């Protein structure tokens, strides 16, 4: 595919950085004794435009994440006008308000940020309605956001709250539970690692309690801490600045 005019240098930087990231991802998985295909990278494109996403696609990225429904729609519309693109996947990774659910259904392959039972019910109801109307053939895949670190500034289920809600969550017809998501405290690598290991432990506990569920996806790890997340079991790392910002420095 062609590089957008005027973005040749930017593309070269994105491609060079992708090689660096890939090497670090593989090294982290090696340290954990995990296969190289055990985790996937979600390129978080929320701060860039369609030309930058096209550069990322040309560099080899295929899986993207957006945090605003309107931006998700804009990206998909812009990319839809470009012929010859490979198959792409977009996820919804940001906080989702009830009045924006319909804008995400049918566009996002996976919603990472189901942060409450109230939101899960609303998504399930509208997704089930789409199935009944013939607009969709399957439930919406979702992850349950968990506030493992207990920070007041973070959204998501408290672990005990999630344990109490699981009976109802696993029975909601319009959604399909795929795993868990969390955000780690910033600036504290030890707390971040404990957050990631805590998410994995909670997932293991829930799979033991609900053996019919497949909660294999763990969405955790961002630009500053993705290697620790991979070492602790993450299957989806959400990388924005390290992918798209040439000035971001890998430690």
Backbone bond lengths (Angstrom), bond angles and torsions (degrees), N, CA, C in turn:
res aa  C-N    CA-C-N  psi(-1)  N-CA   C-N-CA  omega(-1)  CA-C   N-CA-C  phi
1 X - - - 1.458 - - 1.530 109.85 -
2 X 1.318 115.84 155.22 1.458 121.15 -177.63 1.524 110.46 -80.60
3 X 1.336 115.78 144.90 1.457 121.73 173.78 1.525 107.93 -80.39
4 X 1.340 119.34 135.85 1.463 120.08 177.40 1.524 111.30 -54.28
5 X 1.299 116.22 139.34 1.463 120.89 -177.64 1.521 110.81 -58.00
6 X 1.316 115.61 131.53 1.455 120.92 179.98 1.522 114.28 88.66
7 X 1.325 117.04 -2.71 1.470 121.01 -176.23 1.527 111.79 -111.93
8 X 1.321 117.53 16.56 1.457 120.05 -176.59 1.535 112.41 -61.84
9 X 1.320 117.22 -44.80 1.463 120.08 -179.85 1.522 110.70 -67.37
10 X 1.325 115.88 -39.12 1.466 119.18 177.93 1.524 110.45 -61.87
11 X 1.329 116.80 -44.76 1.465 120.28 177.92 1.520 111.61 -57.57
12 X 1.322 116.77 -44.33 1.458 119.94 -179.48 1.525 110.85 -59.82
13 X 1.330 117.02 -39.05 1.454 120.67 178.31 1.515 112.00 -67.30
14 X 1.331 116.65 -41.84 1.467 120.59 179.04 1.529 110.40 -64.70
15 X 1.317 116.65 -42.15 1.466 120.31 -179.77 1.527 111.25 -65.85
16 X 1.319 116.30 -41.68 1.467 120.37 179.04 1.530 110.05 -64.87
17 X 1.328 116.58 -42.77 1.457 120.34 179.13 1.530 111.34 -65.92
18 X 1.312 117.42 -36.13 1.472 119.77 178.90 1.521 110.81 -60.67
19 X 1.322 117.01 -39.75 1.461 119.92 177.96 1.527 110.91 -63.07
20 X 1.335 116.71 -39.70 1.462 120.45 178.22 1.525 111.31 -65.68
21 X 1.327 116.08 -43.75 1.465 120.06 179.65 1.518 110.38 -63.37
22 X 1.321 116.53 -44.74 1.466 120.30 -178.19 1.524 110.82 -59.81
23 X 1.321 117.07 -40.71 1.466 120.60 179.13 1.524 110.61 -64.14
24 X 1.323 116.78 -40.24 1.473 120.07 179.63 1.523 111.46 -70.20
25 X 1.320 116.89 -38.53 1.462 120.11 176.73 1.524 110.15 -60.88
26 X 1.307 117.04 -48.66 1.463 120.43 -178.96 1.528 111.57 -62.86
27 X 1.332 117.01 -38.76 1.461 119.90 178.91 1.531 110.99 -65.38
28 X 1.340 117.27 -41.28 1.465 120.50 178.70 1.522 110.92 -64.37
29 X 1.329 116.94 -41.24 1.460 120.20 178.21 1.520 110.64 -66.24
30 X 1.318 117.22 -37.74 1.467 120.50 176.23 1.527 110.59 -60.80
31 X 1.323 116.86 -44.08 1.468 119.89 -179.26 1.522 111.55 -61.76
32 X 1.332 115.79 -31.64 1.462 120.33 -179.35 1.522 112.53 -88.91
33 X 1.340 117.54 -1.61 1.458 120.22 -177.32 1.504 113.38 68.99
34 X 1.332 116.49 29.86 1.457 122.02 -178.69 1.529 109.90 -106.72
35 X 1.326 115.78 152.86 1.459 120.94 177.35 1.526 110.09 -68.81
36 X 1.327 116.52 153.71 1.458 120.45 -178.57 1.525 112.66 -67.68
37 X 1.323 118.13 -19.46 1.467 120.41 177.57 1.525 111.95 -97.56
38 X 1.326 117.23 15.70 1.463 120.52 -177.69 1.526 112.46 -79.73
39 X 1.317 117.62 -12.38 1.463 121.27 -178.33 1.520 109.44 -141.06
40 X 1.329 115.11 153.22 1.454 121.70 179.17 1.525 109.92 -125.62
41 X 1.309 114.64 152.14 1.457 121.47 -178.95 1.521 109.15 -101.09
42 X 1.329 115.80 125.69 1.462 122.11 173.25 1.527 107.12 -100.18
43 X 1.321 117.25 113.39 1.460 121.93 178.81 1.529 108.19 -80.50
44 X 1.319 116.22 110.13 1.469 121.30 -174.27 1.524 108.75 -83.22
45 X 1.318 114.60 106.05 1.467 121.73 -170.43 1.525 112.92 -98.57
46 X 1.332 117.38 19.63 1.469 120.84 -171.70 1.528 113.58 -65.33
47 X 1.329 118.33 -24.30 1.466 120.08 -175.40 1.523 113.22 -102.17
48 X 1.322 117.77 4.10 1.462 120.05 -175.88 1.523 110.04 -123.94
49 X 1.327 115.26 169.06 1.445 121.22 -179.24 1.519 112.49 -99.18
50 X 1.311 115.66 -175.99 1.460 121.33 -178.93 1.525 112.08 -61.17
51 X 1.348 120.81 -40.93 1.473 118.40 179.40 1.520 113.02 -59.43
52 X 1.342 117.17 -40.26 1.464 119.78 178.55 1.525 110.99 -66.39
53 X 1.332 116.97 -37.45 1.466 119.41 176.81 1.526 110.13 -64.91
54 X 1.321 117.48 -39.05 1.465 120.24 177.23 1.529 111.20 -62.35
55 X 1.325 116.87 -36.88 1.469 119.95 175.69 1.526 109.97 -64.41
56 X 1.328 116.71 -41.20 1.464 120.18 179.33 1.526 110.75 -65.11
57 X 1.315 116.80 -39.19 1.468 120.07 177.19 1.523 109.71 -62.73
58 X 1.323 116.52 -44.68 1.464 119.96 178.95 1.524 111.58 -62.43
59 X 1.337 116.59 -29.55 1.466 120.88 178.90 1.525 112.32 -79.27
60 X 1.345 116.74 -11.21 1.457 119.48 176.03 1.507 116.38 120.25
61 X 1.319 119.31 -4.59 1.465 120.94 178.72 1.530 110.43 -74.45
62 X 1.329 115.65 142.19 1.464 120.78 179.75 1.525 113.31 -130.81
63 X 1.322 117.06 -11.34 1.465 122.15 -172.72 1.521 107.80 -122.70
64 X 1.334 117.29 119.84 1.460 122.40 -173.55 1.523 110.57 -125.20
65 X 1.318 115.26 159.20 1.457 121.14 178.32 1.512 111.09 -133.66
66 X 1.323 115.99 139.68 1.464 122.17 177.16 1.530 108.90 -126.41
67 X 1.341 116.36 150.39 1.457 118.94 -178.84 1.517 113.93 -109.82
68 X 1.339 117.79 -2.28 1.465 121.18 177.27 1.526 109.32 -127.96
69 X 1.337 117.32 129.69 1.467 119.52 -178.91 1.523 113.37 -56.81
70 X 1.326 116.99 -39.41 1.462 118.95 -178.19 1.527 111.16 -67.53
71 X 1.332 116.62 -33.80 1.465 119.66 178.13 1.523 110.83 -73.93
72 X 1.319 116.51 -34.82 1.465 120.48 174.08 1.524 110.10 -58.72
73 X 1.335 116.12 -46.50 1.465 120.09 179.84 1.527 111.06 -64.23
74 X 1.332 116.98 -40.30 1.471 120.76 -179.56 1.518 111.36 -64.01
75 X 1.328 116.61 -43.48 1.462 119.76 -179.86 1.530 110.33 -64.29
76 X 1.316 116.82 -45.40 1.456 119.66 -178.43 1.525 111.10 -64.33
77 X 1.321 116.78 -37.51 1.464 119.84 177.86 1.525 110.52 -65.83
78 X 1.338 116.57 -45.53 1.461 120.09 -179.41 1.515 112.65 -64.30
79 X 1.314 116.29 -42.72 1.462 119.63 179.66 1.522 111.50 -70.50
80 X 1.329 115.93 -30.32 1.459 119.86 179.35 1.513 113.41 -64.15
81 X 1.336 116.10 -20.05 1.464 120.24 179.37 1.523 112.48 -87.94
82 X 1.337 117.11 -0.96 1.470 121.17 -178.06 1.525 108.77 -101.83
83 X 1.313 118.38 116.92 1.474 119.34 -178.33 1.520 112.40 -74.04
84 X 1.316 114.78 152.99 1.456 120.93 170.29 1.508 116.83 77.29
85 X 1.325 118.11 16.22 1.459 119.54 179.33 1.526 110.45 -75.76
86 X 1.329 117.50 150.05 1.474 119.98 174.48 1.525 110.41 -72.15
87 X 1.316 116.89 171.95 1.462 121.28 176.97 1.526 108.93 -64.19
88 X 1.321 116.23 131.02 1.461 122.53 -177.92 1.521 109.97 -123.54
89 X 1.317 115.70 157.72 1.464 121.43 175.74 1.518 108.87 -129.47
90 X 1.320 115.88 135.26 1.456 122.06 174.49 1.524 109.35 -121.15
91 X 1.331 115.53 133.93 1.458 122.64 175.26 1.525 109.47 -112.12
92 X 1.331 115.58 158.09 1.460 122.26 172.45 1.518 107.16 -100.57
93 X 1.349 116.61 118.52 1.458 119.12 -173.74 1.520 113.26 -114.33
94 X 1.328 118.63 -9.95 1.461 121.08 -174.87 1.513 113.08 -98.29
95 X 1.336 114.73 175.28 1.459 120.19 177.14 1.522 109.82 -57.36
96 X 1.314 115.98 135.64 1.465 121.19 -176.04 1.517 109.44 -117.85
97 X 1.331 115.82 120.63 1.463 121.02 176.67 1.523 109.85 -86.07
98 X 1.325 115.48 151.79 1.465 119.61 -176.28 1.514 111.86 -56.98
99 X 1.349 117.29 -38.46 1.465 119.25 -175.64 1.522 113.15 -75.61
100 X 1.350 117.18 -1.17 1.461 121.19 177.94 1.526 112.51 -110.43
101 X 1.322 117.47 1.70 1.465 120.08 -175.77 1.517 111.39 -60.12
102 X 1.327 117.41 -45.35 1.466 119.75 -176.52 1.525 112.05 -62.95
103 X 1.334 117.19 -26.15 1.463 120.51 179.09 1.522 112.29 -74.74
104 X 1.328 117.06 -16.21 1.458 121.62 -177.85 1.527 111.62 -99.28
105 X 1.330 116.73 -37.62 1.461 120.27 -178.84 1.528 110.06 -60.85
106 X 1.320 115.90 132.57 1.458 120.71 -177.69 1.511 113.60 87.32
107 X 1.321 117.11 -10.44 1.466 120.99 178.07 1.529 111.74 -112.03
108 X 1.321 117.41 -42.23 1.462 121.27 -177.47 1.521 109.96 -92.22
109 X 1.325 115.97 129.11 1.458 119.64 177.00 1.521 110.95 -68.45
110 X 1.331 116.60 -35.64 1.464 122.27 -176.69 1.524 108.38 -144.16
111 X 1.318 116.77 133.39 1.461 122.02 172.24 1.523 107.12 -99.24
112 X 1.343 116.68 115.33 1.459 121.32 -175.77 1.524 112.83 -81.50
113 X 1.318 118.20 -17.59 1.466 121.10 -158.90 1.525 113.77 -119.78
114 X 1.329 117.78 47.05 1.465 120.48 174.91 1.523 106.61 -81.80
115 X 1.327 115.18 101.39 1.461 121.22 -165.38 1.520 114.46 -100.97
116 X 1.330 118.31 -1.66 1.465 120.05 -178.22 1.518 109.63 -157.55
117 X 1.317 115.86 159.51 1.450 120.81 175.83 1.523 110.53 -64.28
118 X 1.317 116.48 -36.56 1.464 121.53 178.37 1.530 110.57 -59.11
119 X 1.329 117.20 -45.98 1.458 121.02 179.91 1.523 110.56 -68.76
120 X 1.318 117.48 -40.26 1.469 120.46 178.81 1.524 110.98 -59.90
121 X 1.317 116.47 -42.62 1.470 119.89 178.32 1.523 110.99 -61.35
122 X 1.339 115.96 -43.40 1.463 119.94 -177.50 1.530 111.08 -65.78
123 X 1.333 117.15 -43.85 1.466 119.91 178.14 1.521 110.11 -63.18
124 X 1.329 116.36 -44.33 1.466 120.36 -178.27 1.523 111.22 -62.34
125 X 1.311 116.60 -41.47 1.468 120.21 -179.21 1.526 110.97 -62.56
126 X 1.311 116.87 -46.06 1.466 119.82 -176.85 1.527 111.30 -73.96
127 X 1.335 117.03 -34.59 1.456 119.24 176.98 1.525 110.95 -68.37
128 X 1.333 117.15 -38.60 1.462 120.37 177.34 1.529 110.32 -64.65
129 X 1.317 116.64 -36.41 1.467 120.28 177.79 1.525 110.44 -63.85
130 X 1.332 117.18 -40.25 1.471 120.28 177.61 1.528 111.20 -63.03
131 X 1.325 116.19 -38.26 1.464 119.56 177.66 1.525 110.06 -64.19
132 X 1.329 116.35 -45.84 1.466 120.61 -178.77 1.522 111.82 -63.46
133 X 1.332 116.39 -32.04 1.472 121.09 -179.43 1.523 112.51 -85.19
134 X 1.316 117.31 -5.29 1.458 120.87 -179.71 1.507 114.86 84.34
135 X 1.345 117.22 6.91 1.462 120.69 179.41 1.521 112.20 -79.97
136 X 1.324 117.17 -15.54 1.458 122.14 179.30 1.518 107.92 -145.04
137 X 1.333 115.47 152.87 1.463 119.33 -178.78 1.521 112.05 -110.18
138 X 1.334 117.55 -4.49 1.459 119.21 -176.79 1.519 110.31 -148.24
139 X 1.325 117.42 159.78 1.468 120.61 176.68 1.528 111.32 -62.83
140 X 1.325 115.00 160.61 1.457 121.35 176.44 1.521 109.39 -78.76
141 X 1.331 117.00 125.14 1.458 121.09 175.73 1.524 109.67 -73.07
142 X 1.335 116.38 133.86 1.462 121.02 -177.27 1.524 110.48 -140.06
143 X 1.326 114.42 157.07 1.454 123.15 167.49 1.523 108.13 -113.98
144 X 1.306 116.81 148.65 1.456 122.46 178.50 1.527 108.47 -96.02
145 X 1.320 115.84 120.32 1.457 120.50 -179.23 1.527 109.59 -79.80
146 X 1.321 116.87 128.67 1.455 122.17 -176.91 1.527 109.62 -122.61
147 X 1.317 115.91 132.12 1.465 121.17 177.60 1.526 108.07 -88.58
148 X 1.318 115.47 77.39 1.461 121.02 -176.59 1.525 111.41 -63.95
149 X 1.320 117.15 -39.44 1.465 121.17 -174.84 1.516 113.18 -75.37
150 X 1.337 117.84 -17.53 1.457 121.20 179.73 1.509 114.77 76.62
151 X 1.312 118.10 13.24 1.464 120.60 -179.68 1.525 110.62 -70.84
152 X 1.322 115.50 135.02 1.460 120.24 -179.00 1.520 111.64 -64.42
153 X 1.327 117.07 -26.71 1.462 120.96 -177.68 1.524 112.79 -78.16
154 X 1.326 117.87 -10.22 1.459 121.14 -176.17 1.525 110.47 -101.12
155 X 1.341 114.80 144.56 1.456 120.19 176.18 1.519 109.64 -91.32
156 X 1.316 115.63 173.57 1.454 119.85 177.39 1.518 112.41 120.10
157 X 1.335 114.38 164.87 1.453 120.82 175.49 1.532 110.06 -65.70
158 X 1.320 117.62 138.39 1.458 119.61 161.22 1.524 107.41 -70.15
159 X 1.326 118.86 148.47 1.463 119.38 -177.45 1.519 114.25 -52.56
160 X 1.320 118.19 -45.22 1.475 119.66 179.24 1.522 111.26 -66.55
161 X 1.322 116.71 -34.86 1.466 120.65 177.10 1.520 110.49 -63.09
162 X 1.325 116.40 -40.69 1.458 119.66 178.93 1.527 110.71 -67.16
163 X 1.317 116.90 -42.85 1.466 119.71 178.03 1.534 110.40 -55.59
164 X 1.334 116.46 -42.16 1.468 120.76 -178.49 1.523 112.27 -70.51
165 X 1.336 116.49 -27.98 1.470 120.27 -175.41 1.514 113.44 -90.76
166 X 1.325 118.59 -10.08 1.460 120.78 -170.33 1.527 113.50 -62.40
167 X 1.317 118.55 -36.83 1.467 119.60 179.55 1.523 110.65 -56.46
168 X 1.325 116.10 -45.50 1.464 118.97 179.71 1.528 111.41 -73.82
169 X 1.324 117.70 -42.40 1.463 120.78 -176.92 1.520 112.07 -58.82
170 X 1.316 117.12 -44.76 1.463 119.03 -175.69 1.524 112.19 -72.24
171 X 1.337 116.88 -9.75 1.456 119.79 178.28 1.516 114.94 -102.35
172 X 1.326 118.72 -0.42 1.465 120.79 -179.34 1.526 110.20 -71.89
173 X 1.324 116.41 123.46 1.462 121.14 -169.57 1.523 113.91 -68.96
174 X 1.309 118.66 -33.66 1.460 120.32 -171.61 1.511 115.51 -84.91
175 X 1.331 117.96 -6.68 1.456 120.04 179.97 1.523 110.34 -125.02
176 X 1.324 114.88 156.42 1.454 121.43 176.46 1.531 107.57 -124.75
177 X 1.317 116.84 116.12 1.455 121.65 -178.61 1.518 109.56 -72.29
178 X 1.337 115.86 127.55 1.463 121.51 -178.46 1.517 113.32 -113.99
179 X 1.323 117.70 -15.26 1.445 119.82 -178.28 1.514 111.49 158.15
180 X 1.332 115.82 -156.89 1.461 122.79 -174.10 1.521 110.65 -126.44
181 X 1.320 115.01 158.37 1.460 122.40 177.53 1.518 109.00 -136.30
182 X 1.328 116.72 148.26 1.460 120.59 172.49 1.517 109.90 -150.57
183 X 1.334 114.21 165.07 1.465 122.19 172.04 1.513 107.56 -121.59
184 X 1.319 116.57 133.72 1.459 121.32 -176.65 1.520 110.45 -90.14
185 X 1.338 117.36 157.04 1.470 120.51 172.71 1.526 110.06 -59.27
186 X 1.293 116.33 141.65 1.460 120.34 -179.76 1.518 110.34 -88.72
187 X 1.328 115.37 145.04 1.449 120.18 173.92 1.514 115.33 81.94
188 X 1.322 118.15 7.22 1.462 121.18 179.97 1.523 107.72 -139.78
189 X 1.317 116.00 96.92 1.464 120.43 -173.03 1.528 112.35 -65.81
190 X 1.329 116.79 -34.68 1.460 118.87 179.71 1.527 111.13 -67.08
191 X 1.325 116.59 -44.35 1.470 119.55 177.76 1.517 110.72 -65.72
192 X 1.330 116.45 -35.99 1.465 118.90 178.12 1.519 110.18 -61.84
193 X 1.325 117.19 -45.84 1.463 119.90 -179.60 1.532 111.00 -63.00
194 X 1.332 116.97 -41.41 1.462 119.44 177.80 1.523 111.24 -63.38
195 X 1.321 116.26 -34.75 1.471 119.93 177.11 1.522 110.63 -64.34
196 X 1.311 117.15 -45.39 1.466 120.49 -179.81 1.529 111.61 -65.20
197 X 1.321 116.83 -43.48 1.464 118.85 179.73 1.526 110.29 -67.86
198 X 1.339 116.87 -32.85 1.460 120.21 176.89 1.517 112.19 -66.09
199 X 1.332 116.59 -36.81 1.463 119.89 177.31 1.522 110.44 -65.13
200 X 1.332 115.96 -43.28 1.464 119.74 179.07 1.530 111.20 -62.90
201 X 1.322 116.78 -41.93 1.462 120.44 -179.57 1.528 110.73 -64.83
202 X 1.325 116.77 -40.44 1.465 119.68 178.08 1.516 110.42 -65.11
203 X 1.323 117.32 -42.30 1.471 120.24 177.23 1.524 110.74 -58.68
204 X 1.336 116.61 -45.70 1.461 120.13 -179.54 1.524 110.96 -61.55
205 X 1.308 116.14 -40.23 1.466 120.81 178.17 1.529 111.44 -62.65
206 X 1.327 116.72 -45.20 1.460 120.54 -178.17 1.521 111.92 -68.33
207 X 1.334 116.90 -37.51 1.464 118.75 176.63 1.528 110.93 -65.48
208 X 1.330 116.97 -33.17 1.451 119.34 175.83 1.520 112.39 -67.97
209 X 1.339 116.02 -35.93 1.465 120.46 -179.63 1.525 112.35 -79.15
210 X 1.328 116.83 -25.97 1.471 121.79 -178.32 1.528 108.47 -129.23
211 X 1.318 117.58 75.53 1.473 120.84 -172.66 1.525 114.41 -63.61
212 X 1.322 118.02 -16.31 1.465 119.31 178.37 1.522 112.08 -80.25
213 X 1.329 117.81 -12.10 1.457 121.28 -178.48 1.525 111.04 -89.99
214 X 1.325 115.36 145.64 1.458 122.47 172.13 1.526 107.41 -110.53
215 X 1.321 116.20 100.26 1.461 121.72 -179.21 1.525 110.32 -107.04
216 X 1.313 115.34 42.27 1.467 120.04 -170.36 1.520 113.99 -71.40
217 X 1.337 118.37 -20.56 1.463 119.04 -177.57 1.530 110.93 -84.02
218 X 1.320 115.85 129.66 1.464 123.05 172.93 1.521 107.45 -123.55
219 X 1.321 116.39 109.68 1.459 122.26 -178.70 1.523 108.60 -97.03
220 X 1.313 116.18 101.70 1.464 120.53 178.52 1.522 108.74 -160.34
221 X 1.312 114.19 152.56 1.456 120.27 -177.40 1.511 111.11 105.27
222 X 1.343 115.90 123.72 1.455 122.14 179.77 1.529 108.65 -126.68
223 X 1.318 116.78 -166.29 1.462 120.25 -170.75 1.520 113.03 -57.06
224 X 1.346 118.09 -35.37 1.459 120.91 -175.21 1.524 113.25 -85.26
225 X 1.335 118.44 -18.37 1.469 119.04 -168.17 1.523 113.62 -141.08
226 X 1.325 118.07 20.21 1.462 118.95 -172.87 1.520 112.95 -67.35
227 X 1.342 117.03 -28.71 1.469 117.92 -179.23 1.524 111.73 -68.01
228 X 1.337 117.52 -41.90 1.464 120.54 176.16 1.527 110.47 -63.83
229 X 1.333 116.53 -38.64 1.464 119.69 178.95 1.521 111.23 -62.06
230 X 1.315 116.40 -42.80 1.467 120.15 178.35 1.524 111.08 -63.53
231 X 1.311 116.60 -39.83 1.463 120.26 179.29 1.528 111.50 -65.51
232 X 1.342 116.66 -25.07 1.462 120.89 -178.69 1.526 113.31 -99.36
233 X 1.336 117.79 5.94 1.458 119.29 171.36 1.504 117.43 113.50
234 X 1.320 119.18 4.44 1.458 120.34 179.53 1.525 111.16 -58.29
235 X 1.330 115.97 141.20 1.463 121.44 174.44 1.522 112.10 -109.99
236 X 1.331 116.72 -14.04 1.463 121.88 178.89 1.525 107.89 -137.11
237 X 1.322 117.16 112.07 1.455 120.27 175.24 1.522 107.90 -102.58
238 X 1.326 115.83 136.31 1.462 122.22 -174.16 1.533 108.98 -106.75
239 X 1.318 116.46 101.44 1.458 120.86 -173.15 1.521 110.96 -114.32
240 X 1.330 115.52 121.77 1.449 121.14 179.07 1.509 112.85 -110.58
241 X 1.331 116.51 -74.30 1.468 120.26 -174.41 1.521 112.38 -60.83
242 X 1.327 117.13 -40.49 1.458 118.75 -177.14 1.525 111.54 -65.39
243 X 1.329 117.55 -25.17 1.464 122.12 177.89 1.519 111.40 -84.45
244 X 1.340 116.62 -47.22 1.464 120.46 -166.64 1.525 115.07 -104.01
245 X 1.324 118.75 -16.36 1.460 120.72 -176.96 1.531 109.95 -103.67
246 X 1.332 117.89 108.39 1.476 119.95 -177.93 1.519 112.85 -61.70
247 X 1.335 117.30 -21.44 1.463 120.32 -177.88 1.533 112.75 -84.42
248 X 1.330 117.48 -11.31 1.460 119.61 -179.26 1.527 108.95 -70.06
249 X 1.322 116.27 130.63 1.449 121.30 -175.60 1.526 111.01 -100.16
250 X 1.308 116.58 121.79 1.460 120.93 171.93 1.519 109.17 -73.18
251 X 1.312 116.58 130.51 1.469 120.11 179.78 1.529 110.14 -73.74
